[in-house]
Amino acid sequence: AVAIDPLLLKQAVSNIIDNAVNSYESRSGIIEVTSAVDNGELVMKVADHGCGIPKESLDKIFTPFYSSRPSGTGLGLPLAARLVDLHGGRITVDSDRSSGTRFTIRLPLMTNAVTTKAETGRPVSTA
């Protein structure tokens, strides 16, 4: 089981999916969302086959207010990273201009799942 705040984790994944949608630049495309248990962690992946992230931008995408899009706020991915961090997890990205982008979220599994409250004060569910 993983102790999560479902609203916060939903926001993190939604922000990543929103970026995946924008990567298709008004074209149709597929976004793959998968999850599995691996090495004591819940592993969630969001992958697209869009325009990819330039190598020179990869180290900046989790920096607040950095955006490669003129209409972007630069807050979606930094917020996603912070929310994953609050859950004791980590987020990584792999991107290629020719094959798209893959985000991986890893959350630690709990051995004895107990419903508690996160820093936000909202109930935490175990899944």
All heavy atoms as an XYZ file, in Angstrom:
938
protein
N       0.842     -1.184      0.000
C       0.000      0.000      0.000
C       0.882      1.241      0.000
O       2.006      1.214      0.466
C      -0.903     -0.007      1.217
N       0.361      2.293     -0.558
C       1.046      3.577     -0.597
C       0.159      4.579      0.111
O      -1.036      4.646     -0.147
C       1.271      4.037     -2.060
C       1.913      5.406     -2.102
C       2.118      3.038     -2.808
N       0.715      5.360      1.038
C      -0.061      6.411      1.694
C      -0.046      7.636      0.794
O       1.012      8.185      0.519
C       0.525      6.737      3.056
N      -1.222      8.028      0.314
C      -1.280      9.175     -0.594
C      -2.419     10.097     -0.212
O      -3.392      9.690      0.392
C      -1.468      8.743     -2.062
C      -2.789      7.991     -2.252
C      -0.300      7.938     -2.561
C      -3.192      7.804     -3.685
N      -2.256     11.333     -0.584
C      -3.357     12.268     -0.572
C      -3.876     12.233     -2.002
O      -3.203     12.700     -2.924
C      -2.866     13.672     -0.206
C      -3.995     14.682     -0.155
O      -4.812     14.696     -1.107
O      -4.064     15.449      0.813
N      -5.045     11.645     -2.232
C      -5.505     11.436     -3.602
C      -5.652     12.727     -4.405
O      -5.373     12.740     -5.601
C      -6.848     10.724     -3.453
C      -7.200     10.783     -2.022
C      -5.975     11.131     -1.243
N      -6.061     13.798     -3.779
C      -6.210     15.062     -4.510
C      -4.864     15.604     -4.960
O      -4.722     16.098     -6.082
C      -6.937     16.104     -3.661
C      -8.402     15.796     -3.353
C      -8.976     16.841     -2.396
C      -9.214     15.732     -4.627
N      -3.873     15.519     -4.097
C      -2.546     16.031     -4.459
C      -1.898     15.186     -5.551
O      -1.313     15.718     -6.493
C      -1.641     16.093     -3.227
C      -2.034     17.093     -2.141
C      -1.047     17.041     -0.986
C      -2.140     18.497     -2.706
N      -2.001     13.878     -5.422
C      -1.397     13.015     -6.440
C      -2.128     13.162     -7.771
O      -1.493     13.176     -8.831
C      -1.385     11.564     -5.979
C      -0.478     10.657     -6.789
C       0.961     11.165     -6.808
C      -0.523      9.245     -6.277
N      -3.434     13.308     -7.728
C      -4.202     13.537     -8.954
C      -3.733     14.826     -9.628
O      -3.585     14.877    -10.852
C      -5.692     13.619     -8.634
C      -6.560     13.894     -9.835
C      -8.023     14.002     -9.431
C      -8.879     14.417    -10.599
N     -10.274     14.625    -10.215
N      -3.482     15.871     -8.847
C      -3.006     17.138     -9.398
C      -1.642     16.963    -10.061
O      -1.404     17.479    -11.146
C      -2.926     18.201     -8.301
C      -2.479     19.558     -8.805
C      -3.497     20.185     -9.738
O      -4.648     20.341     -9.369
N      -3.085     20.530    -10.939
N      -0.758     16.226     -9.417
C       0.580     16.005     -9.979
C       0.498     15.284    -11.325
O       1.106     15.718    -12.302
C       1.434     15.198     -8.993
N      -0.263     14.199    -11.368
C      -0.381     13.429    -12.605
C      -1.110     14.249    -13.670
O      -0.736     14.229    -14.848
C      -1.077     12.076    -12.340
C      -1.333     11.329    -13.640
C      -0.227     11.219    -11.408
N      -2.114     15.009    -13.275
C      -2.839     15.862    -14.234
C      -1.915     16.892    -14.868
O      -2.023     17.166    -16.073
C      -4.003     16.582    -13.540
O      -4.980     15.662    -13.140
N      -1.018     17.463    -14.089
C      -0.074     18.441    -14.633
C       0.848     17.799    -15.676
O       1.157     18.401    -16.706
C       0.757     19.076    -13.521
C      -0.044     20.023    -12.673
O      -1.207     20.313    -12.937
N       0.565     20.501    -11.600
N       1.278     16.570    -15.402
C       2.143     15.869    -16.349
C       1.365     15.534    -17.624
O       1.864     15.718    -18.739
C       2.737     14.601    -15.706
C       3.672     15.015    -14.549
C       3.483     13.762    -16.730
C       4.084     13.867    -13.659
N       0.136     15.069    -17.458
C      -0.694     14.746    -18.627
C      -0.978     15.998    -19.447
O      -0.958     15.957    -20.682
C      -1.995     14.037    -18.194
C      -1.667     12.633    -17.666
C      -2.991     13.964    -19.348
C      -2.842     11.906    -17.035
N      -1.214     17.121    -18.779
C      -1.449     18.378    -19.495
C      -0.255     18.728    -20.382
O      -0.417     19.133    -21.536
C      -1.735     19.505    -18.509
C      -2.079     20.806    -19.205
O      -3.018     20.808    -20.024
O      -1.400     21.820    -18.920
N       0.950     18.549    -19.871
C       2.146     18.800    -20.679
C       2.229     17.819    -21.844
O       2.650     18.191    -22.945
C       3.407     18.723    -19.825
C       3.675     20.021    -19.114
O       3.407     21.092    -19.643
N       4.202     19.932    -17.903
N       1.842     16.575    -21.606
C       1.860     15.578    -22.684
C       0.885     15.974    -23.793
O       1.206     15.872    -24.976
C       1.521     14.197    -22.127
N      -0.296     16.441    -23.408
C      -1.282     16.888    -24.399
C      -0.695     18.024    -25.230
O      -0.788     18.031    -26.461
C      -2.595     17.333    -23.708
C      -3.506     18.065    -24.685
C      -3.311     16.147    -23.098
N      -0.072     18.990    -24.571
C       0.514     20.134    -25.281
C       1.686     19.743    -26.185
O       1.992     20.456    -27.138
C       0.959     21.202    -24.291
C      -0.211     21.917    -23.674
O      -1.170     22.266    -24.358
N      -0.162     22.124    -22.368
N       2.314     18.608    -25.899
C       3.465     18.198    -26.712
C       3.069     17.811    -28.135
O       3.911     17.763    -29.016
C       4.194     17.029    -26.047
O       3.489     15.814    -26.225
N       1.793     17.552    -28.343
C       1.347     17.178    -29.683
C       1.078     18.385    -30.573
O       0.799     18.232    -31.757
C       0.111     16.268    -29.608
C       0.480     14.866    -29.185
C       0.235     14.425    -27.891
C       1.086     13.995    -30.073
C       0.587     13.144    -27.500
C       1.434     12.715    -29.697
C       1.183     12.292    -28.404
O       1.539     11.020    -28.028
N       1.165     19.580    -30.016
C       1.065     20.823    -30.790
C      -0.111     20.786    -31.756
O       0.043     20.915    -32.964
C       2.379     21.082    -31.530
C       3.552     21.193    -30.584
C       4.897     21.263    -31.284
O       5.060     20.700    -32.392
O       5.802     21.878    -30.704
N      -1.308     20.584    -31.226
C      -2.569     20.586    -31.983
C      -2.763     19.368    -32.884
O      -3.674     19.346    -33.694
C      -2.718     21.872    -32.802
O      -2.686     22.990    -31.948
N      -1.908     18.380    -32.796
C      -2.097     17.131    -33.526
C      -2.733     16.119    -32.576
O      -2.631     16.249    -31.363
C      -0.757     16.556    -33.999
C      -0.016     17.437    -34.989
C       1.343     16.850    -35.325
N       2.206     16.931    -34.151
C       2.990     15.944    -33.710
N       3.032     14.792    -34.313
N       3.740     16.105    -32.635
N      -3.356     15.092    -33.111
C      -3.866     14.036    -32.242
C      -2.706     13.113    -31.886
O      -1.701     13.050    -32.596
C      -4.990     13.268    -32.933
O      -4.521     12.660    -34.117
N      -2.853     12.414    -30.784
C      -1.792     11.522    -30.348
C      -2.252     10.652    -29.200
O      -3.398     10.734    -28.762
N      -1.369      9.849    -28.696
C      -1.663      8.914    -27.616
C      -0.801      9.258    -26.418
O       0.396      9.541    -26.547
C      -1.379      7.467    -28.063
C      -2.334      7.082    -29.195
C      -1.503      6.497    -26.893
C      -2.031      5.738    -29.817
N      -1.410      9.218    -25.244
C      -0.696      9.373    -23.974
C      -0.909      8.078    -23.204
O      -2.039      7.658    -22.984
C      -1.215     10.581    -23.176
C      -1.012     11.862    -23.978
C      -0.514     10.657    -21.819
C      -1.731     13.056    -23.422
N       0.174      7.439    -22.826
C       0.103      6.171    -22.100
C       0.365      6.427    -20.622
O       1.376      7.034    -20.269
C       1.149      5.200    -22.636
C       1.002      4.902    -24.119
C       2.201      4.172    -24.672
O       2.493      3.060    -24.185
O       2.847      4.746    -25.562
N      -0.544      5.957    -19.769
C      -0.381      6.055    -18.320
C      -0.406      4.632    -17.783
O      -1.375      3.905    -17.992
C      -1.497      6.902    -17.676
C      -1.290      6.991    -16.169
C      -1.554      8.290    -18.296
N       0.678      4.227    -17.131
C       0.770      2.870    -16.597
C       1.210      2.913    -15.142
O       1.794      3.906    -14.684
C       1.777      2.024    -17.392
O       3.071      2.628    -17.308
C       1.370      1.889    -18.853
N       0.927      1.837    -14.434
C       1.421      1.712    -13.058
C       1.767      0.255    -12.795
O       1.190     -0.657    -13.388
C       0.386      2.214    -12.050
O      -0.771      1.418    -12.085
N       2.736      0.066    -11.921
C       3.181     -1.278    -11.558
C       3.907     -1.182    -10.219
O       4.271     -0.090     -9.765
C       4.122     -1.828    -12.622
N       4.110     -2.318     -9.601
C       4.911     -2.386     -8.382
C       6.267     -2.945     -8.773
O       6.354     -3.957     -9.470
C       4.232     -3.265     -7.316
C       5.141     -3.449     -6.113
C       2.905     -2.653     -6.894
N       7.324     -2.260     -8.337
C       8.680     -2.682     -8.679
C       9.613     -2.361     -7.519
O       9.688     -1.215     -7.075
C       9.154     -1.952     -9.949
C      10.568     -2.329    -10.347
O      10.917     -3.531    -10.287
O      11.330     -1.415    -10.719
N      10.291     -3.356     -7.008
C      11.312     -3.143     -5.978
C      10.798     -2.369     -4.771
O      11.449     -1.456     -4.278
C      12.503     -2.412     -6.600
C      13.782     -3.197     -6.453
O      13.769     -4.347     -6.021
N      14.878     -2.570     -6.819
N       9.606     -2.698     -4.300
C       9.059     -2.031     -3.120
C       8.528     -0.636     -3.381
O       8.349      0.142     -2.448
N       8.276     -0.299     -4.648
C       7.759      1.018     -4.994
C       6.590      0.889     -5.964
O       6.551     -0.020     -6.781
C       8.830      1.876     -5.675
C      10.006      2.219     -4.805
C      11.041      3.026     -5.563
O      11.412      2.627     -6.695
O      11.485      4.043     -5.018
N       5.663      1.834     -5.871
C       4.652      1.998     -6.894
C       5.287      2.851     -7.973
O       5.813      3.930     -7.685
C       3.404      2.684     -6.337
C       2.349      3.051     -7.387
C       1.760      1.794     -8.016
C       1.261      3.902     -6.763
N       5.273      2.376     -9.206
C       5.884      3.095    -10.318
C       4.785      3.484    -11.298
O       4.102      2.621    -11.848
C       6.957      2.242    -11.033
C       7.593      3.023    -12.176
C       8.001      1.762    -10.043
N       4.611      4.785    -11.490
C       3.634      5.304    -12.443
C       4.404      5.959    -13.573
O       5.352      6.703    -13.331
C       2.719      6.319    -11.768
C       1.903      5.722    -10.647
S       0.984      6.937     -9.674
C       0.262      7.961    -10.891
N       3.980      5.690    -14.814
C       4.643      6.280    -15.965
C       3.620      6.988    -16.837
O       2.515      6.488    -17.032
C       5.370      5.217    -16.778
C       6.511      4.558    -16.015
C       7.269      3.574    -16.853
C       8.406      2.966    -16.027
N       9.275      2.135    -16.823
N       4.013      8.152    -17.333
C       3.208      8.896    -18.298
C       4.099      9.130    -19.507
O       5.163      9.746    -19.386
C       2.718     10.249    -17.718
C       1.920     11.017    -18.762
C       1.890     10.032    -16.448
N       3.680      8.599    -20.652
C       4.511      8.695    -21.860
C       3.702      9.255    -23.017
O       2.519      8.974    -23.164
C       5.050      7.314    -22.232
N       4.363     10.087    -23.809
C       3.741     10.600    -25.029
C       4.733     10.417    -26.179
O       5.893     10.083    -25.962
C       3.351     12.080    -24.868
C       4.542     13.000    -24.716
O       5.357     13.100    -25.658
O       4.668     13.650    -23.653
N       4.242     10.634    -27.369
C       5.084     10.542    -28.566
C       5.053     11.890    -29.286
O       5.078     11.950    -30.513
C       4.607      9.400    -29.475
C       4.596      8.078    -28.777
N       5.731      7.345    -28.542
C       3.581      7.382    -28.205
C       5.416      6.246    -27.877
N       4.126      6.249    -27.659
N       5.011     12.948    -28.490
C       4.925     14.302    -29.014
C       6.283     14.847    -29.419
O       7.206     14.097    -29.766
N       6.405     16.174    -29.317
C       7.593     16.872    -29.826
C       8.836     16.696    -28.956
O       9.932     17.046    -29.371
C       7.283     18.358    -29.980
S       6.925     19.206    -28.423
N       8.699     16.148    -27.758
C       9.856     15.961    -26.884
C      10.310     17.263    -26.256
O       9.840     18.346    -26.597
N      11.212     17.157    -25.306
C      11.771     18.314    -24.606
C      13.217     18.458    -25.052
O      13.991     17.495    -24.983
C      11.718     18.117    -23.075
C      10.266     17.901    -22.621
C      12.340     19.301    -22.341
C      10.125     17.442    -21.181
N      13.619     19.638    -25.507
C      15.013     19.826    -25.917
C      15.983     19.511    -24.774
O      15.694     19.811    -23.614
C      15.093     21.306    -26.290
C      13.683     21.748    -26.495
C      12.830     20.864    -25.640
N      17.112     18.899    -25.102
C      18.101     18.524    -24.080
C      18.506     19.708    -23.202
O      18.671     19.566    -22.002
C      19.338     17.919    -24.736
C      19.105     16.548    -25.302
C      20.408     15.941    -25.782
C      20.218     14.681    -26.548
N      19.768     13.537    -25.837
N      18.625     20.889    -23.815
C      19.044     22.060    -23.039
C      17.969     22.538    -22.058
O      18.256     23.318    -21.157
C      19.472     23.212    -23.954
C      18.390     23.732    -24.882
C      18.258     22.988    -26.202
O      18.916     21.945    -26.394
O      17.477     23.466    -27.041
N      16.750     22.045    -22.196
C      15.661     22.437    -21.286
C      15.393     21.413    -20.202
O      14.736     21.725    -19.208
C      14.373     22.661    -22.082
O      14.516     23.724    -22.986
N      15.875     20.189    -20.363
C      15.558     19.124    -19.414
C      15.907     19.465    -17.970
O      15.158     19.128    -17.065
C      16.248     17.814    -19.814
C      15.514     16.975    -20.840
C      16.347     15.771    -21.245
C      14.153     16.555    -20.350
N      17.040     20.119    -17.742
C      17.433     20.436    -16.366
C      16.673     21.638    -15.801
O      16.841     21.979    -14.644
C      18.939     20.653    -16.259
C      19.438     21.816    -17.092
O      18.712     22.247    -18.016
O      20.558     22.288    -16.839
N      15.797     22.263    -16.583
C      15.058     23.441    -16.130
C      13.571     23.181    -15.917
O      12.889     24.020    -15.339
C      15.196     24.567    -17.167
C      16.610     24.995    -17.450
C      16.640     25.988    -18.587
C      18.063     26.218    -19.068
N      18.085     26.963    -20.323
N      13.048     22.059    -16.392
C      11.596     21.877    -16.423
C      10.943     21.827    -15.043
O       9.755     22.094    -14.927
C      11.189     20.639    -17.242
C      11.739     19.365    -16.611
C      11.614     20.798    -18.687
C      11.183     18.096    -17.230
N      11.705     21.518    -14.009
C      11.140     21.497    -12.654
C      11.411     22.802    -11.908
O      11.136     22.916    -10.723
C      11.670     20.302    -11.866
C      11.249     18.971    -12.449
C      12.191     18.078    -12.921
C       9.903     18.613    -12.530
C      11.806     16.843    -13.458
C       9.515     17.386    -13.070
C      10.477     16.503    -13.531
N      11.957     23.800    -12.596
C      12.225     25.120    -12.013
C      10.973     25.980    -12.134
O      10.428     26.130    -13.236
C      13.388     25.814    -12.757
O      14.536     24.969    -12.692
C      13.700     27.164    -12.147
N      10.488     26.540    -11.012
C       9.280     27.376    -11.081
C       9.433     28.522    -12.080
O      10.488     29.143    -12.185
C       9.134     27.915     -9.661
C       9.815     26.897     -8.813
C      10.974     26.393     -9.644
N       8.375     28.748    -12.822
C       8.221     29.820    -13.799
C       9.007     29.616    -15.091
O       8.976     30.457    -15.960
C       8.528     31.201    -13.192
C       7.718     31.466    -11.973
C       8.305     31.497    -10.720
C       6.343     31.653    -12.058
C       7.549     31.722     -9.581
C       5.574     31.868    -10.928
C       6.174     31.911     -9.680
N       9.694     28.478    -15.239
C      10.335     28.177    -16.516
C       9.300     27.499    -17.410
O       8.664     26.520    -17.022
C      11.546     27.252    -16.357
C      12.079     26.827    -17.705
C      12.881     27.682    -18.447
C      11.714     25.610    -18.279
C      13.330     27.327    -19.711
C      12.155     25.245    -19.535
C      12.960     26.111    -20.245
O      13.397     25.763    -21.495
N       9.116     28.016    -18.609
C       8.213     27.396    -19.572
C       8.769     27.603    -20.971
O       9.292     28.664    -21.290
C       6.807     28.008    -19.487
O       5.962     27.402    -20.440
N       8.627     26.585    -21.787
C       9.049     26.708    -23.182
C       7.887     27.174    -24.057
O       8.083     27.495    -25.215
C       9.583     25.363    -23.695
O       8.555     24.390    -23.624
N       6.698     27.214    -23.474
C       5.513     27.664    -24.220
C       5.195     29.110    -23.860
O       5.210     29.482    -22.682
C       4.306     26.795    -23.867
C       4.444     25.369    -24.304
C       3.149     24.582    -24.116
N       2.283     25.101    -23.085
C       2.016     24.501    -21.928
N       2.581     23.351    -21.656
N       1.206     25.034    -21.063
N       4.864     29.925    -24.836
C       4.527     31.328    -24.560
C       3.351     31.480    -23.598
O       3.336     32.392    -22.774
C       4.166     31.897    -25.935
C       4.800     30.986    -26.919
C       4.860     29.631    -26.272
N       2.394     30.563    -23.661
C       1.229     30.664    -22.785
C       1.391     29.881    -21.484
O       0.499     29.882    -20.644
C      -0.023     30.171    -23.513
O       0.136     28.801    -23.854
N       2.525     29.211    -21.300
C       2.741     28.396    -20.100
C       3.109     29.239    -18.889
O       3.762     30.267    -19.014
N       2.675     28.769    -17.707
C       3.002     29.484    -16.461
C       4.324     29.025    -15.870
O       4.915     29.720    -15.066
C       1.909     29.262    -15.397
O       1.864     27.869    -15.055
C       0.562     29.743    -15.891
N       4.762     27.834    -16.240
C       5.989     27.302    -15.655
C       5.771     26.784    -14.245
O       6.714     26.648    -13.474
N       4.527     26.461    -13.891
C       4.239     25.977    -12.540
C       3.779     24.521    -12.507
O       3.835     23.889    -11.460
C       3.177     26.870    -11.884
C       3.629     28.303    -11.618
C       2.466     29.126    -11.077
C       4.794     28.324    -10.651
N       3.335     23.979    -13.617
C       2.783     22.623    -13.637
C       3.764     21.548    -13.221
O       3.495     20.767    -12.301
N       4.910     21.474    -13.870
C       5.881     20.432    -13.543
C       6.577     20.663    -12.200
O       6.780     19.708    -11.456
C       6.895     20.273    -14.672
C       6.314     19.696    -15.969
C       7.386     19.619    -17.045
C       5.678     18.334    -15.732
N       6.930     21.921    -11.842
C       7.491     22.121    -10.502
C       6.508     21.707     -9.395
O       6.910     21.108     -8.400
C       7.781     23.622    -10.438
C       7.981     24.013    -11.856
C       7.023     23.143    -12.640
N       5.228     21.987     -9.599
C       4.228     21.585     -8.614
C       4.118     20.065     -8.565
O       4.061     19.474     -7.482
C       2.867     22.207     -8.932
C       1.737     21.838     -7.981
C       2.054     22.275     -6.550
C       0.427     22.447     -8.442
N       4.114     19.422     -9.715
C       4.057     17.959     -9.751
C       5.239     17.358     -8.987
O       5.061     16.441     -8.178
C       4.051     17.462    -11.200
N       6.428     17.884     -9.225
C       7.623     17.380     -8.541
C       7.520     17.585     -7.035
O       7.879     16.699     -6.246
C       8.871     18.060     -9.087
N       7.016     18.728     -6.615
C       6.874     19.017     -5.182
C       5.854     18.083     -4.526
O       6.070     17.580     -3.425
C       6.467     20.482     -4.980
C       6.261     20.874     -3.549
C       7.575     20.857     -2.776
N       7.320     21.260     -1.410
C       7.748     20.597     -0.348
N       8.496     19.520     -0.486
N       7.462     21.015      0.865
N       4.751     17.835     -5.215
C       3.719     16.960     -4.663
C       4.218     15.521     -4.552
O       3.934     14.827     -3.570
C       2.450     17.037     -5.514
C       1.762     18.404     -5.531
C       0.576     18.399     -6.488
C       1.334     18.826     -4.136
N       4.973     15.059     -5.537
C       5.558     13.721     -5.471
C       6.548     13.663     -4.311
O       6.570     12.696     -3.537
C       6.232     13.344     -6.809
C       7.079     12.090     -6.670
C       5.175     13.172     -7.896
N       7.344     14.704     -4.150
C       8.310     14.784     -3.054
C       7.598     14.727     -1.694
O       8.069     14.063     -0.775
C       9.138     16.067     -3.179
C      10.212     16.159     -2.125
O      11.060     15.238     -2.049
O      10.209     17.148     -1.360
N       6.477     15.408     -1.567
C       5.711     15.392     -0.310
C       5.247     13.984      0.051
O       5.021     13.685      1.218
C       4.489     16.312     -0.401
C       4.742     17.797     -0.260
C       3.464     18.581     -0.543
C       5.271     18.121      1.131
N       5.105     13.137     -0.942
C       4.695     11.755     -0.711
C       5.908     10.828     -0.509
O       5.761      9.614     -0.484
C       3.851     11.253     -1.881
C       2.463     11.800     -1.887
N       2.140     13.007     -2.459
C       1.320     11.314     -1.357
C       0.856     13.235     -2.292
N       0.329     12.219     -1.627
N       7.100     11.410     -0.406
C       8.299     10.609     -0.203
C       8.789      9.936     -1.472
O       9.589      9.016     -1.425
N       8.290     10.408     -2.614
C       8.659      9.798     -3.883
C       9.630     10.641     -4.670
O      10.170     11.628     -4.178
N       9.823     10.224     -5.911
C      10.694     10.991     -6.800
C      10.142     10.897     -8.218
O       9.438      9.953     -8.560
C      12.131     10.511     -6.720
C      12.375      9.098     -7.134
C      13.781      8.628     -6.719
N      14.069      7.295     -7.170
C      13.583      6.185     -6.639
N      12.750      6.257     -5.630
N      13.915      5.009     -7.110
N      10.483     11.892     -9.001
C      10.015     11.962    -10.374
C      11.222     12.141    -11.291
O      12.135     12.900    -10.963
C       8.984     13.104    -10.558
C       8.389     13.103    -11.962
C       9.586     14.440    -10.209
C       7.223     14.060    -12.115
N      11.232     11.415    -12.385
C      12.307     11.546    -13.366
C      11.685     11.701    -14.745
O      10.513     11.385    -14.957
C      13.241     10.318    -13.356
O      12.468      9.138    -13.598
C      13.984     10.201    -12.026
N      12.500     12.188    -15.669
C      12.020     12.393    -17.038
C      13.091     11.946    -18.021
O      14.287     12.096    -17.778
C      11.628     13.873    -17.277
C      12.817     14.791    -17.104
C      10.987     14.063    -18.639
N      12.615     11.376    -19.110
C      13.475     10.991    -20.218
C      12.775     11.509    -21.472
O      11.572     11.291    -21.645
C      13.614      9.461    -20.271
C      14.415      9.001    -21.471
O      15.475      9.601    -21.739
O      13.977      8.063    -22.145
N      13.492     12.228    -22.311
C      12.846     12.812    -23.478
C      13.778     12.818    -24.670
O      14.997     12.938    -24.529
C      12.394     14.243    -23.175
O      11.613     14.750    -24.232
N      13.163     12.688    -25.825
C      13.891     12.691    -27.080
C      13.010     13.384    -28.105
O      11.814     13.109    -28.190
C      14.166     11.237    -27.489
C      15.004     11.141    -28.737
O      14.501     11.526    -29.811
O      16.148     10.686    -28.642
N      13.585     14.284    -28.861
C      12.805     15.042    -29.848
C      12.149     14.130    -30.884
O      11.119     14.476    -31.449
C      13.695     16.070    -30.555
C      14.308     17.119    -29.649
C      13.308     18.061    -29.082
N      12.997     19.110    -30.056
C      12.142     20.084    -29.829
N      11.525     20.166    -28.700
N      11.908     20.982    -30.740
N      12.698     12.952    -31.117
C      12.134     12.075    -32.143
C      11.118     11.070    -31.599
O      10.301     10.560    -32.355
C      13.252     11.325    -32.869
O      13.943     10.495    -31.965
N      11.155     10.787    -30.278
C      10.257      9.747    -29.766
C       9.341     10.205    -28.640
O       8.528      9.435    -28.159
C      11.068      8.535    -29.303
O      11.899      8.886    -28.216
N       9.463     11.435    -28.165
C       8.566     11.930    -27.128
C       9.184     11.930    -25.744
O      10.400     11.871    -25.584
N       8.303     11.973    -24.753
C       8.729     12.164    -23.365
C       8.106     11.105    -22.471
O       6.955     10.721    -22.654
C       8.324     13.569    -22.888
O       8.904     14.530    -23.778
C       8.801     13.845    -21.479
N       8.880     10.659    -21.475
C       8.429      9.693    -20.502
C       8.744     10.185    -19.092
O       9.907     10.379    -18.754
C       9.103      8.339    -20.744
C       8.643      7.700    -22.035
C       9.701      6.884    -22.746
N      10.968      7.561    -23.017
C      11.177      8.402    -24.045
N      10.224      8.709    -24.874
N      12.361      8.943    -24.238
N       7.696     10.424    -18.313
C       7.858     10.781    -16.904
C       7.637      9.524    -16.075
O       6.735      8.732    -16.363
C       6.823     11.833    -16.479
C       7.173     13.221    -16.918
C       6.750     13.697    -18.155
C       7.921     14.060    -16.106
C       7.062     14.973    -18.568
C       8.246     15.338    -16.517
C       7.820     15.800    -17.748
N       8.458      9.337    -15.047
C       8.308      8.211    -14.133
C       8.193      8.753    -12.712
O       9.033      9.539    -12.272
C       9.509      7.245    -14.222
O       9.630      6.793    -15.574
C       9.337      6.060    -13.301
N       7.138      8.351    -12.020
C       6.926      8.701    -10.615
C       7.110      7.427     -9.808
O       6.499      6.400    -10.103
C       5.504      9.259    -10.380
C       5.305     10.548    -11.161
C       5.242      9.458     -8.894
C       3.875     11.053    -11.143
N       7.952      7.498     -8.781
C       8.176      6.350     -7.896
C       7.764      6.750     -6.489
O       8.255      7.737     -5.956
C       9.638      5.925     -7.916
C      10.067      5.369     -9.250
C      11.523      4.873     -9.223
N      11.821      4.123    -10.417
C      11.617      2.820    -10.569
N      11.141      2.120     -9.562
N      11.906      2.220    -11.699
N       6.846      5.955     -5.912
C       6.370      6.204     -4.552
C       6.673      4.980     -3.697
O       6.422      3.846     -4.123
C       4.860      6.465     -4.550
C       4.395      7.655     -5.376
C       2.880      7.663     -5.474
C       4.890      8.947     -4.754
N       7.203      5.191     -2.484
C       7.539      4.048     -1.632
C       6.282      3.323     -1.152
O       5.267      3.954     -0.858
C       8.282      4.693     -0.454
C       7.784      6.100     -0.421
C       7.481      6.473     -1.844
N       6.368      2.000     -1.111
C       5.287      1.195     -0.562
C       5.434      1.130      0.954
O       6.550      1.123      1.475
C       5.327     -0.221     -1.136
C       4.996     -0.346     -2.617
C       5.198     -1.789     -3.070
C       3.578      0.093     -2.888
N       4.313      1.071      1.637
C       4.325      0.942      3.098
C       4.130     -0.524      3.439
O       3.361     -1.221      2.789
C       3.193      1.772      3.711
C       3.348      3.260      3.479
S       1.915      4.201      4.063
C       1.528      3.463      5.614
N       4.783     -0.970      4.497
C       4.594     -2.356      4.903
C       3.318     -2.524      5.723
O       2.617     -3.497      5.587
C       5.802     -2.847      5.729
O       6.032     -1.935      6.795
C       7.027     -2.950      4.851
N       2.995     -1.580      6.585
C       1.756     -1.605      7.352
C       0.984     -0.336      7.055
O       1.216      0.696      7.667
C       2.034     -1.686      8.862
C       2.646     -3.012      9.241
O       2.251     -4.040      8.708
N       3.613     -2.991     10.139
N       0.067     -0.389      6.113
C      -0.683      0.788      5.688
C      -1.682      1.192      6.766
O      -2.459      0.388      7.238
C      -1.416      0.497      4.390
N      -1.603      2.427      7.165
C      -2.524      2.977      8.144
C      -3.008      4.308      7.603
O      -2.230      5.107      7.103
C      -1.813      3.208      9.503
C      -2.783      3.800     10.509
C      -1.221      1.918     10.014
N      -4.313      4.568      7.706
C      -4.839      5.840      7.251
C      -4.420      6.917      8.241
O      -4.653      6.802      9.443
C      -6.376      5.795      7.138
O      -6.705      4.763      6.218
C      -6.929      7.112      6.650
N      -3.758      7.950      7.728
C      -3.297      9.061      8.560
C      -3.681     10.356      7.888
O      -4.415     10.370      6.930
C      -1.762      9.012      8.727
O      -1.166      9.119      7.445
C      -1.318      7.729      9.407
N      -3.165     11.474      8.387
C      -3.390     12.759      7.742
C      -2.053     13.306      7.277
O      -1.079     13.255      7.988
C      -4.057     13.750      8.697
C      -5.493     13.388      8.985
C      -6.200     14.516      9.641
C      -7.672     14.149      9.772
N      -8.470     15.291     10.086
N      -2.056     13.829      6.066
C      -0.846     14.444      5.509
C      -0.707     15.853      6.076
O      -1.547     16.309      6.837
C      -0.954     14.491      3.984
N       0.361     16.537      5.682
C       0.589     17.897      6.141
C      -0.583     18.819      5.805
O      -0.798     19.813      6.477
C       1.862     18.463      5.494
C       3.128     17.812      5.994
C       4.333     18.407      5.311
O       4.350     19.625      5.039
O       5.281     17.665      5.048
N      -1.323     18.466      4.786
C      -2.437     19.307      4.356
C      -3.619     19.208      5.293
O      -4.521     20.027      5.246
C      -2.914     18.886      2.946
O      -3.361     17.542      3.021
C      -1.819     19.044      1.930
N      -3.646     18.190      6.134
C      -4.763     18.011      7.045
C      -5.890     17.198      6.446
O      -6.849     16.853      7.120
N      -5.803     16.877      5.154
C      -6.829     16.071      4.518
C      -6.533     14.592      4.759
O      -5.376     14.212      4.899
C      -6.877     16.353      3.014
C      -7.417     17.730      2.705
C      -7.769     17.864      1.230
N      -6.612     17.726      0.356
C      -5.826     18.752      0.010
N      -6.067     19.961      0.451
N      -4.817     18.553     -0.794
N      -7.563     13.755      4.794
C      -7.316     12.321      4.987
C      -6.434     11.760      3.891
O      -6.470     12.225      2.760
C      -8.731     11.717      4.908
C      -9.651     12.842      5.193
C      -8.965     14.093      4.687
N      -5.653     10.798      4.248
C      -4.773     10.126      3.311
C      -5.341      8.741      3.089
O      -5.708      8.060      4.033
C      -3.340     10.034      3.885
C      -2.442      9.227      2.974
C      -2.786     11.414      4.130
N      -5.430      8.321      1.847
C      -5.935      6.976      1.588
C      -4.779      6.056      1.256
O      -3.722      6.494      0.840
C      -6.969      6.998      0.462
O      -6.461      7.635     -0.662
N      -4.999      4.793      1.477
C      -3.992      3.799      1.131
C      -4.510      3.028     -0.054
O      -5.664      2.634     -0.106
C      -3.706      2.853      2.312
O      -4.929      2.268      2.726
C      -3.057      3.593      3.452
N      -3.639      2.845     -1.035
C      -4.055      2.134     -2.251
C      -2.976      1.206     -2.686
O      -1.848      1.350     -2.363
C      -4.342      3.142     -3.358
